[in-house]
Amino acid sequence: MPTPPAAAPTDPAAPSLARFGLGTAAVGRPGYITLGRAVDLPAERSVAALRERTHQLLDAAHAAGVRYFDTARSYGRAEEFVGEWLATRPEAAADLTVGSKWGYTYTADWQASGVPVHEVKEHSVAVFDRQIKETRALLGRHLDVYLVHSVTPDSPALTDPALHERLAALAAEGVRVGLSTSGPAQAAAIRAALAVTVAGRPLFAAVQATWNPLETSAGPALAEAHAAGWLVVVKEGMANGRLADRNATGPDTTALRNLAGRLGASCDALALAAVAAQPWADLVLSGAATPAQLASNLTAAGLALAPADLAVLAPLAEPAEAYWRTRAALPWA
Ligand SMILES: NC(=O)c1ccc[n+]([C@@H]2O[C@H](COP(=O)([O-])OP(=O)(O)OC[C@H]3O[C@@H](n4cnc5c(N)ncnc54)[C@H](OP(=O)(O)O)[C@@H]3O)[C@@H](O)[C@H]2O)c1
């Protein structure tokens, strides 16, 4: 297993490892958005092989100092794998925050490709009632954060009073209730969620959104969420691998490669450090598929970026519509 990064960054301006989390979307099921899964995952993507891979990543992340783990009902068996890991490591589990999501149902039946639909979205009371029971059965008392999965401005999660009552009841049990967002209108979804109240009190208290050097449009809304006291978690910080060294090879990413070279960093770590440099970003997820990727991703914790570095990266930003069109065209396998 690769050597984990140094436990504490030397530069006090660098983000600490506690600012990073591990997502399990890439390892809980055989099929996911991919740029290189054929080489990253075991040749046979059996349940046993992906369970072992998930547990390796959780072990390595925890040993390195990561204290936030993210999963979802729709990530195949990811909640099950995380739940098993937590059950066998009670001391580690005691100081972790575990987040999951409901609202997508996994439909790929452990197939990597060739399935018409990998997951079906429905933000209804009926799906919440079913999935919260399933999540509780797998994560038990370790469910700290529960997010409506991939909210867009048209989601009933923003307007359904019956669903809001259910979510308020869960919040009253001590679970931090929130949403994740996807698509070019993330900022509108976040602002609509900020305005949702139940009995005069704000309902949502957490958001997980996409922000990376290519897609920065949600930034101002995420700053508002952070200012409102929400937990702000950033996903897809390396644009699903588009900003990792082996993929960031075109002229559009020259500035990223050059800056990485100057700082002695990997491109993936630089992308994640750029996320961590945002004052509103409480946590930055690594979506590593291998322990080596995780080790490389977590070197972001040693990278203190100056405003001039961030200015070098600013021109990488794409119009949100273009970014999400490209993302939608990435293969699942
Ligand atoms: N709607 C939502 O709520 C939502 C959506 C997406 C993600 N998430 C959460 O956010 C987490 C992170 O998102 P993500 O995994 O989609 O995006 P990401 O972190 O931007 O990308 C991760 C992918 O990049 C590639 N990669 C990572 N490090 C690399 C390296 N050093 N060298 C080469 N390739 C590298 C791997 O893909 P390949 O193996 O394919 O190359 C890996 O699976 C997920 O695990 C999940 O927990 C939530």
PDBQT file of the ligand as one rigid body, heavy atoms in Angstrom, charges set to zero:
ROOT
HETATM    1  N1  LIG A 401     -24.705  14.016  -6.716  1.00  0.00    +0.000 N 
HETATM    2  C1  LIG A 401     -23.923  13.701  -5.710  1.00  0.00    +0.000 C 
HETATM    3  O1  LIG A 401     -24.301  13.829  -4.565  1.00  0.00    +0.000 OA
HETATM    4  C2  LIG A 401     -22.539  13.209  -5.994  1.00  0.00    +0.000 A 
HETATM    5  C3  LIG A 401     -22.102  13.097  -7.334  1.00  0.00    +0.000 A 
HETATM    6  C4  LIG A 401     -20.802  12.685  -7.549  1.00  0.00    +0.000 A 
HETATM    7  C5  LIG A 401     -19.972  12.402  -6.484  1.00  0.00    +0.000 A 
HETATM    8  N2  LIG A 401     -20.409  12.491  -5.211  1.00  0.00    +0.000 N 
HETATM    9  C6  LIG A 401     -19.519  12.178  -4.059  1.00  0.00    +0.000 C 
HETATM   10  O2  LIG A 401     -18.301  12.843  -4.269  1.00  0.00    +0.000 OA
HETATM   11  C7  LIG A 401     -17.207  11.910  -4.272  1.00  0.00    +0.000 C 
HETATM   12  C8  LIG A 401     -16.145  12.397  -5.246  1.00  0.00    +0.000 C 
HETATM   13  O3  LIG A 401     -16.712  12.533  -6.541  1.00  0.00    +0.000 OA
HETATM   14  P1  LIG A 401     -16.166  11.780  -7.825  1.00  0.00    +0.000 P 
HETATM   15  O4  LIG A 401     -15.433  10.541  -7.425  1.00  0.00    +0.000 OA
HETATM   16  O5  LIG A 401     -17.284  11.623  -8.781  1.00  0.00    +0.000 OA
HETATM   17  O6  LIG A 401     -15.212  12.858  -8.467  1.00  0.00    +0.000 OA
HETATM   18  P2  LIG A 401     -13.692  13.220  -8.279  1.00  0.00    +0.000 P 
HETATM   19  O7  LIG A 401     -13.270  13.080  -6.868  1.00  0.00    +0.000 OA
HETATM   20  O8  LIG A 401     -13.562  14.510  -8.977  1.00  0.00    +0.000 OA
HETATM   21  O9  LIG A 401     -12.975  12.113  -9.193  1.00  0.00    +0.000 OA
HETATM   22  C9  LIG A 401     -12.597  10.849  -8.711  1.00  0.00    +0.000 C 
HETATM   23  C10 LIG A 401     -12.101   9.992  -9.866  1.00  0.00    +0.000 C 
HETATM   24  O10 LIG A 401     -10.976  10.612 -10.481  1.00  0.00    +0.000 OA
HETATM   25  C11 LIG A 401     -10.036   9.620 -10.863  1.00  0.00    +0.000 C 
HETATM   26  N3  LIG A 401      -8.816   9.890 -10.071  1.00  0.00    +0.000 N 
HETATM   27  C12 LIG A 401      -8.731  10.294  -8.801  1.00  0.00    +0.000 A 
HETATM   28  N4  LIG A 401      -7.452  10.471  -8.421  1.00  0.00    +0.000 NA
HETATM   29  C13 LIG A 401      -6.723  10.173  -9.479  1.00  0.00    +0.000 A 
HETATM   30  C14 LIG A 401      -5.324  10.148  -9.708  1.00  0.00    +0.000 A 
HETATM   31  N5  LIG A 401      -4.441  10.478  -8.758  1.00  0.00    +0.000 N 
HETATM   32  N6  LIG A 401      -4.902   9.778 -10.925  1.00  0.00    +0.000 NA
HETATM   33  C15 LIG A 401      -5.792   9.453 -11.896  1.00  0.00    +0.000 A 
HETATM   34  N7  LIG A 401      -7.131   9.430 -11.728  1.00  0.00    +0.000 NA
HETATM   35  C16 LIG A 401      -7.579   9.805 -10.529  1.00  0.00    +0.000 A 
HETATM   36  C17 LIG A 401     -10.686   8.280 -10.568  1.00  0.00    +0.000 C 
HETATM   37  O11 LIG A 401     -11.496   7.920 -11.700  1.00  0.00    +0.000 OA
HETATM   38  P3  LIG A 401     -11.114   6.746 -12.748  1.00  0.00    +0.000 P 
HETATM   39  O12 LIG A 401     -10.732   5.537 -11.964  1.00  0.00    +0.000 OA
HETATM   40  O13 LIG A 401     -12.347   6.583 -13.572  1.00  0.00    +0.000 OA
HETATM   41  O14 LIG A 401      -9.985   7.308 -13.553  1.00  0.00    +0.000 OA
HETATM   42  C18 LIG A 401     -11.613   8.632  -9.415  1.00  0.00    +0.000 C 
HETATM   43  O15 LIG A 401     -12.658   7.707  -9.268  1.00  0.00    +0.000 OA
HETATM   44  C19 LIG A 401     -17.858  10.579  -4.641  1.00  0.00    +0.000 C 
HETATM   45  O16 LIG A 401     -17.136   9.464  -4.184  1.00  0.00    +0.000 OA
HETATM   46  C20 LIG A 401     -19.176  10.697  -3.933  1.00  0.00    +0.000 C 
HETATM   47  O17 LIG A 401     -19.020  10.364  -2.563  1.00  0.00    +0.000 OA
HETATM   48  C21 LIG A 401     -21.685  12.910  -4.949  1.00  0.00    +0.000 A 
ENDROOT
TORSDOF 0
